[in-house]
Amino acid sequence: MTLLEVHGVSKSFRGVRAVDAVDLSVEEGRIQGIIGPNGAGKTTFFNLVAGAFAPDAGRIVVNGRDVTGLSAHRVARAGVLRTFQLMRPFATMTVLDNVTVAAMSRTRSRRRAQDEASEVIDRIGLTRWRDSVSGALPTAALKRLELGRALACRPRLLLLDEVLAGLVPSERQPVIELIAGLRREEGMTLVFVEHIMAAVMQLSDSVLVLDQGRTIASGTPAEVTSDPRVIEAYLGEEPTVAGA
Ligand SMILES: Nc1ncnc2c1ncn2[C@@H]1O[C@H](COP(=O)(O)OP(=O)(O)OP(=O)(O)O)[C@@H](O)[C@H]1O
């Protein structure tokens, strides 16, 4: 079943076409990567799918329902959630309370929300930080917390915005495995924007490549990374972006 269908979405900011007639179709239970050089339009595309901005043109359908132009809140209720590159937990609240607040979006029972939050915290490997104030967490734990807050809402489609950014290489693989497990064990559908190519290669069933707002390639990780248009688009970028 197709969970996400994006038809020809476009968005301009003061004359700059940040996203230009982009199509994407994601089947349920698949992992879709989105890559592209800086300024390619990846974050804007996420914002359009998550309802942060309405597109100037095009249509977004989630689980057969047209969500084009709906608010982020309503898109979330349709089952689409995103994480943010810059984490936004409540710094003075504990990890447990932060995840409980997210779980409260699904239940009125604080007790049940707390139980679900505890499960999520174990799932994402934050058990030892459970009662710590979020502001005291190191970056790697904060990244997991951001993921946990999204998972507590039990999304059907999770949009991950550079979850590996800011992590040192040894911290990346466990997070990659955590993400792979979400699909394998829970059948979650994921769309992720990522600069770390090793993660894109390992996780993605399919990759969409944007450059200057347009789709320049789409296919398996091996197909897109050997595509001359993709190689050309990345020329001049930091080697860690193109080849890490
Ligand atoms: N809110 C905004 N107002 C004005 N211009 C914007 C806004 N958001 C994005 N843009 C512009 O749209 C274009 C695409 O930006 P976007 O952040 O979507 O790219 P990106 O691929 O996510 O880049 P990066 O990899 O650097 O995060 C850029 O030219 C950017 O300056």
The ligand as an ORCA input file, in Angstrom:
! r2SCAN-3c Opt
* xyz 0 1
  N      11.861     30.151      5.465
  C      12.607     30.472      4.400
  N      12.634     31.731      3.924
  C      13.380     32.051      2.845
  N      14.124     31.170      2.152
  C      14.144     29.908      2.575
  C      13.393     29.479      3.716
  N      13.609     28.141      3.896
  C      14.451     27.772      2.909
  N      14.764     28.815      2.123
  C      15.632     28.749      0.920
  O      15.199     27.641      0.154
  C      16.306     26.940     -0.402
  C      16.275     25.489      0.068
  O      16.578     25.438      1.462
  P      16.461     24.140      2.350
  O      16.801     24.529      3.757
  O      15.162     23.484      2.124
  O      17.634     23.246      1.753
  P      18.339     21.946      2.359
  O      18.526     21.008      1.237
  O      17.568     21.460      3.546
  O      19.736     22.504      2.814
  P      20.751     22.023      3.982
  O      21.300     20.703      3.543
  O      21.786     23.104      3.989
  O      19.954     21.939      5.262
  C      17.547     27.712      0.026
  O      17.876     28.591     -1.030
  C      17.085     28.455      1.244
  O      17.822     29.648      1.424
*
